[in-house]
Amino acid sequence: MESQLAHSLSSPTSPCNDMLKNISSLEAIQLCDREGNKSQDSGIAEMEELAVPHNIKISNITCDSFKISWSMDPKYKDRITHYFIDLNKKETKNSNKFKHKDVPTKLVAKAVPLPMTVRGHWFLSPRTEYTVAVQTASKQGDGDYTVSDWSEVVEFCTADYSKVHLTQLMEKAEAISERMLRFSVFYRNQHKEYFDYVREHQGQMMQTSIKDNSGSHGSPISGKLEGIFFSCNTEFNTGKPPHDSPYGRYRFQIPASKLFNQNTNLYFGDFYCMYTAYHYIILVIAPIGSQGDEFCKQRLPQLNIADNKFLTCTEEDGRLVYHHAQDAILEIIYTDPVDLSLGSVAEISGHQLMSLSTANAKKDPSCKTCNISAGR
């Protein structure tokens, strides 16, 4: 088991297997805590002189892996048979005091050339701060371990989803997006005060703002991408926008061609649900060559505007025709300011359904439809 486990931890190309999950709670946690306390039956011998790791370096960080290396006195190198890695989520001032704390992950690996890759989506989450410390150990013939003191504690933060991860997420979204409905307008609901402010203080130009933290925890657009939120879903029986809205009783409607055409690029942004049967798909429309376009081009999968499962713009008889996915709720982010004079603002006839708002909504991490193995 040890040789297989060490390979899982050390090989940059080999994913961890379930043995890593099983080792922490029993064997590894009993070895030694970070303060050096040892239980009577822990199997750890009295400390002999072993190299203490120092100058810990974390590199090649992804959403569910990282490489770790350190310096140590070379004269003890031949005695070292194992490394113990103590990995913990960093507590923040915003941590929920009433939530059960995450069980610390103490990993055991055979001594291999450094840097060593640690990979595992069951104990590493995207965009999360961690602390890590290291011990060196020498396994004795009777099974006991001689261990060094713990290294210094270092901190790091895991990365966002990469394009590879987002492509996996997009494929899951495509699996539920079989039917399309025709539409003709994008719309944005807000309170009357919002539109009054745009007219009086922003020269009728709706300005972009930073996207909130709704959706997947590893989404690279959350808290980073600037844009304006629009909807495009229509009611099946009327082909028009719904009467109700979670975001306000006043609605700005704009012809779809004003925002989405051959001069814009389309990107897949996210796929999530909020413990509900229906799902949300976030798409980004960016004018070609704009700042938002450059941001998305580096981070998000690009879609063919005329041929995809979510939102299409095609030409028929010299006119642009638009379709949206029927089986998901689309959230559209347009990355440039929008002039109110390009559309119209009117009060909706329905209700403001606050309970349906997705503002800072947290994704259901247990949903098999919209989660990938790289983290939630």
Secondary structure, DSSP 4 states (H G I P E B T S, - for coil): -HHHHHHHHH-TTS---HHHHHHIIIIIHHH--TT----TTS-BPPP---PPPEEEEEES--SSEEEEEEE--GGGGGG--EEEEEEEEPP-TTS-TTSPPPPPEEEEEE--SSSEEEE-TTT--TT-EEEEEEEEEEE-TTS-EEE------EEEE-----HHHHHHHHHHHHHT---EEEE-EEEEEE-HHHHHHHHHHSTTEEPPEE--S-B-TT-TTTTT-EEEEEB----TTTSS--S-BSS-SEEEEEEHHHHSSTTEEEEEEEEE-SSSSS-EEEEEEEETTSHHHHHHHHHS-EE-TTS-SSEEEEEETTEEEEEEESSSEEEEEE-S-EEGGGSEEEE-SS-B-GGG--TTPBP-TT-SSS-BTTB-
